[in-house]
Structure formats: C-alpha cells, structure tokens
C-alpha cells in the first residue's frame, strides 16, 4: 500500500451538506481536489464544520472563482504568487469559508508533510469517496491517542506561529503535546517575534476566544510562549497582592479570566441550569437576568476582521493587573500592547477604557447625576466595566467570598444597568431643551468651548430635575453666564 492510498478510518467521517454539494459541483473538474487540514480532523471528530481547506495541483484562484460564481459567493485572492484564494459563501446552514491553495510542493504528499501537526495532515479526495482517509503521517492514531505531534522535526522552526497554535489546539481538542514537539516549541518560541504582528494577533485571539482561555494561557506561559510577545506577564508569577486578594498576581489574572467566562455564561443563550448551580453565578442570574437580552446583544458584537467581543474582554482581564502602580498606568500599557498586536483604533480605545476604569464601578455614587456622568464618560464601554468588575471581584476573594458583599455589588451593578438600559433617555441622554444655535441666537454667545460647557451644565440640570422646560433652560443659561 502506498503512503497516499486511501483507507477506511476507525470512525466515520461526518460531512455537512455544503461539502456534499461541493463534491457534486466539482466532481467533473479536470484536476485532483483534496480536502485537507482541520476540516478532515473535525469531520473525524464529528465537530461542527464551518470552513474548508482545499489543496490542488494548480489554478487554485481559478477554482475559487468557479465556486463563488456557482453559488453567488465572494472570492478574495489571498496570495497571488502562491495561488491562494478564499471564498465566502452564505449557505442554508450558515456562513461557510472555503480556502483553496496550490500544493505546498510538487504533490499531495509533500503538501501534507509540510503542515504543522499530524492530526492536521490528513486528506480526503473531494472527487472520490468521502468516507476514505488519506493519512501518510499517522494523524488518525494521534487523534485516537489524543497526541499533538509535529509533522517533521523542523515544523515549528519553519513557522514559529505554530508554537501558539499548538497551545490552542492542545486545549481545544484535549490533546497532549508530545515531548519532542514540546521541546521544539520551547526552543523556538523566541522566533515568534519574527512573525508578523497580524499573524500573532490572529492566533492569540483564537486562544482568547476559547471556552478555557485561562487554561490555554496558563500553558502558554508555562512553556515560555506567552512572555515572548507579552513580557509584562512574567513578573506576575509569585507577586504578592494586597489583601483581600487570595492569589498571587498570575493566579489572580488567570482566575479573573476564568470568572469572566462564568459571568458571560450566565448571560449566554446556551445557559443551562448547571450554569447557575453555584452561589456566585446563581446570584448574577437572580439579580441581573432582566438585562440578559441586552447583555447578549452587547457581547455578540464583533470588531474588525470578525474578532469577538468576549476575546477582547479576556485580553482586558489578562492585562488588568500587570504590576502597574495604578489603573491609568495599566491602561497605558494595555494600549501599547494592543498597538503591538495591531488591534483597530476602536478596539484599543475600548480595552484601554476597560482596564483604566473598571474600578469606577465599585465607587461611583448611585445618584442620577453621578450615574449620568459615568455613562456619558464610558457609554457602551460602561457595560464592559461592569462585567470585568464582577470577574475581578470573584477572582480577588476566591473561596473567601463574602456572600453579602457579593450581593451588594450585584445590586449596585443592577442599578447602573437600570440607568443605562431602562432610563437612558432620562439619565444618560435626555432630549436637549435648547442647543448651541439657541445659545448663540438667544443669548448672543460666540461659538467655542464655553457653549459645550454650558450645554453640559444644562443637561445635568435636566438629569437632576431642576430644568424641565425650554424657559427653565434659558433662565439657567443666563444665570450661568452671569456667574
């Protein structure tokens, strides 16, 4: 039997209707077409399939255009020189992504041997029998053994981003990194700095998007990968934090990320009865569930390149305590690291605000005026401050959590969210009674900063109920100008 002879796997491969339809579409294509990479692995593991990698001898971009034209999708040339294209399809089972690339070498075997890990180096003939597996490197057995093994001795060295990918897939798939691969990661981790910041960001964001992101980050730090591009994390290990913290700096950080996951689970549409079976999360459900729909919409937002909001929050939790003297300094460091990772300006602004101001949640007075100032300053980011504040509080107190204090914090956050989600027009953004043009025409003011200051004064007067009519506003403006 040759290395590329198809075999019957020990468990069936499960394909989506989109893959079956694609087989029908391309069955008469002139050249061989193979499904490769993670799609084959996921079909073997019976995991949801939302993207597909195809490998062909030539004309990959041309094939991408053929698929896009047939199904009214969008095609993008990712690398003209290497003949790589991406097709985005809207299918009955959701958005589907198909990446098509020319072989990494002269033939399929060379392509598979040049991949990262054996479990990702299996193939299926799209034009042939989709139940048969091409497995020259023993990826199926490694899947059965739950082992992550590099395809060849230079796999990590050839592409250092694979060190981060190994961490992610070991947690994502529940695999053990075998010793030689682990040694290669330890020795080659420093070369992550040779990889483009965008590639590091994209792989790191996949880690932050994991349900067990805290576990993946713990592994990444332990094997010397995380500190390569986030050196601020290293000093946290063994760093004693002041009371009431019960963990050292690094354990507190990991616990904050883990607790944030729990907080988000109480909001999630996939929440189950078990989610709220413990006291701390159960009280979130009891106290804040009336805002669940709005909080779900908040968490569901996406940033540039479809980066998820929960991953951005995890990044904030990772950076919220890095030994800085205060939250402002921590925010500046977070902004710098977000810049290093080439996050968008909107992402940088949001995460800097979250890290710099999440402690405001614990201290802001709960009268209408101060809540108005809180929400005017932070807007939607204020919701993130509340989420991180809860996670931070749970991580700080750990097993020594005081139930009464926890309930008091949740009630405080409930009042803040009430102001934002139920009383927005009254507390956050009351309808102006007069505007800048009115001040210019009625009171003879000149355009400038003074008008902005006066409008703020009048708006705050509306919030506290001292100004209720247009005439009230004009009289208050005249008095303000006199003084």
N, C-alpha and C positions, 0 to 999 in steps of 0.2 A: 504494500500500500504506500503510495507517495505521500509526502508531507501535506499536500493540499487535497487529498482525497476526502470527500465529504463523509461524515459518519452520523449515525443516529445517536443523539445525545441521551443522557441518562434521564432527562426530564424533557417534556415537550416545550418547544418554543412557542410563545403566545404573541401573535402579531395583531395590531389594530387594523380596522377596516381600511384606513388610509394606506397602509403598507400593501394590503391585498389589492387595492385599487391601483396602486402604483405599479405593482407587478403586471397587472393587466395592461396598463398604459405602455409599459416599456418592454413587454415580452418579445416584440419583434425588432428591438434595437439591434444595430449591426455589431456592436461591441459588447464584451462582458461587463456586467454591472454587479457589484458586490455591496451588500450591507456590511459595514464594519464598525468597530469601536463599541461605544457604550450602548448603542441600540441593541446589539446582539446580546450583550451581557444582560441588559434589562429584560429582553424577551425571554431569556433563560430563567431569570429570577422572578418573572411574572410581575414586573414593576410597571407602573404607568409609562407609556411611551408618547412623548410629545415632540421628539426630534429624531432625525435620522442622518447618519453619515453614509454616503455612497462613495466608493472608490472605483475608478475606471482607468483604462489604459491611456485615454486621450480625450480631448473635446469635452471636458467637464463643464465649462461655461456654456457651451452649446447645448448640452443636455439639460442644464439648469433652465435655460430659456425655453426649451421644449416643454418641460414640466410646468413652468409658470404660464406659458401660453395655453396649454391644455386645460388648466384649472383656474385660469384668471388670477394667478398669484403675482407676487412681486419678486423680481430677481435682482440680486446685487453681486457685482464682481468684487470678491474679497481680495484676490491676488491674481492679477492678470498674468504675471510672469510664471507663477506656479500653477496656473489654471485651476483656480478655486472659486466657486460661486455659492451663494446662499439663496434659497427660495423660501419665501414666506407664504403660507397657504392658510386660508380660512376654510376649515373642513367641518362637517357636521359634528365631529367630536372635539372641536376647538381649534385654536391656532396650532399649526404644525410647521416645523422648521426642517428643511432638507438642505444639508451641506453636501456639495459634490466636489470631489478633488481628484486630480490625476494621481496615479500611484506614486508613493514615495520610493521610487526605484524603478527597475525595469519590469517588475512583475508583482503579482499579488503577494507572494511570499516575502519579498523584500519590503513591501509596504507594511505587512503585519509585524515583521521583525523590527521595524524602525519605530514602533509605537511604544507607549510608556510602560504599561503593565500587562502581564499575560492575560488577565481577565478582560482586557480591552483589545486583545489582539486575536479575536475570533472573527470569522466572516460567514456570511450566508449568501448563496447565489440568488440574487433577486429574480433572475430569469429562469431559475431552476426550482428545486424542491426546497420550500421554505422550512421544512421540518428537519433538514440535514445541516450539520455544523462542520465548518472548516476550522480546524484547531491545531495548527502545527506546533504551538508552544505550550500546550497543556493548560490552557486557560480554564477549561471546564473543571479539571481536577482541582485547580487552585480555588475556583469558586466553591466547589464542594468542601474543600478543606478550610475555606474562609481565609485564604492567604493572599496577601498583596505582594507580588514579585515583579521586579523589573524585567523587561524583555531581554535585555542584554546588559553586560557589565558597565557600559557607558551611557545607559539610557538617561540617568539623572544628569550626568555631565553634559550630555548633548542638549538638554533643555532643562535648566535649573528650576523652572516653574513647576516641574513635576514633583519637586520636594513638597510644595504646598498641596498639590493635587493628591499626593499620597496620603497626607494627613486627612484631607477632606473625605477621600473615598474609604479610608480605613474606618472612619466614624459613620459615614453614610451607609456603607454596606456591611458594617460589622465584621471587618476583616482584620487580620493581624499582619503587620508589616514584617516580612521575613528578615532574618538577621543581616544578610548581605545587602539587601535593599536599604535597610535602616542605616547600615554603616555608610553606604553611598550617599544617603541623604545628609547624614551628619557631616561628612567630609566635603560635600558640595554645596551646602546650604548658603555659604557666603556668596556664591555666584548668583544668587537671586538678584543681587544689586546690578548684575549685567543685563537683566531682563527689563524690558520697557515698563515704566510705571503703570501704564494702562493694563498690561497683562497681569502684573502683580495685583492691581486693584480688582480686576475681574475674578481672579481665582480666590483672592482673600474675601471678596464679597460673597462668593458661594459658600465659604466657610461660615461667614457671619449669618447666612440665611439658613443654616442647618437647624433642625429642632434641638440638637445637642451641640450648639455652637460652643458652649463653655467647655465641653469635653474636648472638642477639636482644638480649641485654643490652648488648653492645658497640655495636650500632646505636642502641639507646635512649639510651645515654649520649652517643654522638657527635652526635645530633640534638637533644639538650637536653631529653629527656623524662624520663629516669630520675631525674635530680637534683632534679626538681620535688618528688617525694614521698620521695626518699631522698637528701637533701643530703649525707650522710656519705660518699657515693661519690666526689664531685668531688675532694677533696684527695688521693685515692689516685693520680691521674694524675701520673706523674713522681716519685712519692715513692720515694726510695731506701730499700731494705730491707737490713738487715744480712746479711752472709754467714751461711749458704751460699745465700741467695736469689739467683737469677739474673735475676729480673724486677723491675720497679718494682711499686708497690702495686696498681695497677689491673690490669696484665697478670698479676700473680700471682693476683689474685682470679678473673679470667676463666679462667686456667689451672686453678685448683682446681676450678671448676665443670666444665670440660671433662674433667679427670681423674676427677672423681667419676662422670661419665657412663660413662667407661670401666670404672671399678670396678664399677658397677652392671650393665654389660653382661656382665661375667664371671659374674654371678650369674643373669642373666635366663634364663627358659625359651627365649627366642629366640636364645640364644648360638649363634654359628657357629664353625667352625674359624678363620675370619679374625679373630674377636674376640681370640683368644689368640695371634695370629701375631707379636706384638711381645713383647719380653722382659718388660717390666714387668707387662703384663696376663697373660702366659703363666704367670708365677711365682705370680700370685694363684690361677689355676686349679689349679696343681700343689700349692700349699700349703693352700688353704682350701676346695677343692672338696668335701670331706667334710661341710661345713656348708651346702652350697648349698641344699638343700631348706629348711632352717630360715631361711636368709637370704632366700630368695624369699618365704617367708611373712611375714617381718618387713617387707620392702619393699612387699608387696602391701596392707598395712593402709591404711585411709582415715581421714581426720579429719572434722570437721564439714562438712556440705554436700558430702561426697564429695571433699574436697580430698586429693590424693595425697601419699603419704609422700615420694616422690622429689622432689617440688616443695618440700616443707618442708626437706629436706636441702639442696637448691640454695639456698634462702633462707639457711640457715645458712652455706653456703660463701660466699655473697655478703657476709655480714656478719662473717665470722670474723676479718677483718683490716681494720679501719677506722681505723687510726692511734691506737687506744686504747693507753694505757700498759701494760695487761695484759689477760689473758683475762677477768678478773672485770668490768673496765670494759666490755670488748667485749660481754659477756653482758648487762650492764645496758642498753647501747644497743640491742642486739638485742631485748630485752624491750620497750623503749619503742617501737621501730619496729613490732614485732609487734602491740602495742596500737593504734598508729595505724592499722594495716591491719585492725583488728577480728578478729584471729585468736582462736580459742577459748582459754580458760584452759589447757586441756591442751596445745594447740599452743605457747602461749607458754612454758609450763614446759619442754616438751621442747626447743625450739630454744634457749632460754636455757642449759639444761644442756649442750647440744651445743657451743655456742660457748664457754662458760666452761670446759669441762673436757676438750675433745678432746685436749689435750696430755698429760693424765694417762696416756694410752695409751703414750706414749714413756718414762714414768718409773716407773710403778708396779712395785714388786718382784714377781716372779713366784712367790713362795712362797704357800702356800694361804691364810695369814692375810690378806696384803695383797690377794690376788685376791678373797677374801671381802668385804673392806671396799670394794673397787672396785665389785663387782656389787651389794652391798647399797645402796650410795650411789646408783647410777645405774640399776639394773635394766635394762629393755629399752633405755633410752637409751644404755647402755654399748655396744650394738651399733652405734649411730649414731656414737659416739665413734670406734670402730674404722674405720668407713667414711670419715669425714671425715679421720681421721689419715692414712690411706693416700693420699687425694686431695691433702691438704696437702703430704705428703712429696714426692710426684711433682711437684707444681707448684713446690715450693721448689727442687728440684735440677734440674728441667728436663732439658736434654741432658747435664748433668754428673752424671747419676745414677750412684752407685756401686753396682754390682751386689751386692756382698757386704753392704753396709749395707741395701739394699732387702730382700734375702733374710732378713737378721736381723730386720728389722721385721716381715715377714710371719710368721716363726716365732714372734715374740713375740705377735702378734695371734692366731695359731693356738692358742697356749697359753691365752690369755684366753678365746677362744671355746670351747675344750675344757672349761674350767671351767664355763662358762655352759650349754652345750648338752649336755654329756655327764656332767658331775659336779655338776649343780645341787643334788641332794639332799645331796651331801657338802660342797660348797664354799659354795654361795650360801645355801641354806635347809635345813640339817639338821633332821630331826624333833626338836622340843623334848623333852628328857627330863623336865623339870618346867616348870610355867607359873607365872604370877603368883599364882593361887589357892593353889598348893602352897607358895609362899614365905610367904604370909600365914598359912596354917594350920599348916605345919610349923615355921616359924621365927618366927612372931609378928610379921612385918613389917607396916607400915602401907601402904595404897595410896599411890602417889606416884611421883615421878621415880626414886627410888632403886631401885624394883623394875625399871623399864626398864633402868637401867644394869647391874644385876646380871644380868638375862636376856641382855643383850648380852655380858657377860663370860663367862657360861656357854656361850652359843652359840659364841663364838670358841674356847673351850676344846674344844668338840666338833670344830670345824674342824681344829684342830691335833692332835687325837687324845689330848689329856690327860684328857678327860672322855668316858667311853664308856657309863656306866650311870647309872641314876637315883640310886643311892647316891653315885657319884662327884660328881654334880651337887649333891646336898645337902651333902656334905662341903666341896666347893669354895665353896658359897654361905656356909657357916658361917665358913670361913676369911676369905672376902672381907669379911664383916660385922665380923669381929674387927679387921681392918686398915683 
